[in-house]
Amino acid sequence: MQAALEQIETKIAYLERTTVELSDVVFRQHRDIQTLQAQVNALQERLHAVQAQEAPRTPDQERPPHY
C-alpha cells in the first residue's frame, strides 16, 4: 500500500511540474502573439497611410503582368 501511495504522489508531482511548465509556455506564447499582433497592426497602418498618399495610376503607368 505504501509503494502505491508513493507512486501516486510521484505522478502527481510530475503532473504539477508539467502543468507549471505548460502554463509558462502558454504565457510566453500569449505575450509573443500580442507583440506580433501589434507589429502587424503597425504595418497595416503604414500600408494604409502609404496607399492613401499614393496617386492612382493610369493604365499607361501599370506594369504588364509578366514583370
N, C-alpha and C positions, 0 to 999 in steps of 0.2 A: 504494500500500500504506500509506503514512504517513497519508493522509487517512482511510482506512477505520479505521485504528487509533485516530486521534484521535476519530472519530465514535463508536466503541465506548466509548472512555474517557469521552466526554461523556455518553453514555447511562447508563453505569454511575454516574457522579457524580450525575446526576439521580435515578436509582433509589435510590441510597444516601440522598440527601436526603429523598426521598419516604418511604422506609422509616422514617427517624428521625421525620419529621413524623407519620406514621400511628401510630407507637409512642407518641408523646407524646399524641396524641388518644385512643388506647385507654387509656392510663394515666389521663388525666383523666376519661374516661367511667367507668372502673372505680371511681375514687375517688368520683365523683358517685353512682354506683349504690350503693356502700356507705353513703354518707350518707343516701340516700333509703330504703334498707332499714332503717337504724337508726331513722329517723323513723317509718316505717310500723310497725315493731315497738313503738316507744314509744306510738304512737296505739292500736294494738291492745291493749296492756296497759292503757292508760287506759280504753278502751271496756269491756274485761272487768271492770275494777275498778268502773266505774260501774254496769254491769249487775248485778254481784254485790251491790251495795249497794241496788239498786232493789227495792222490794217488788213482787211480782207484781200485775198489775192485774186487777180484776174485770171482767166483761163490761160492767157499767154505766160503768166508767171509760174504756173504749176509745172512741176517736173513730170515727164511721162512715167508711166508705171514701171518701166524697166530700169529706172535709176535707183 
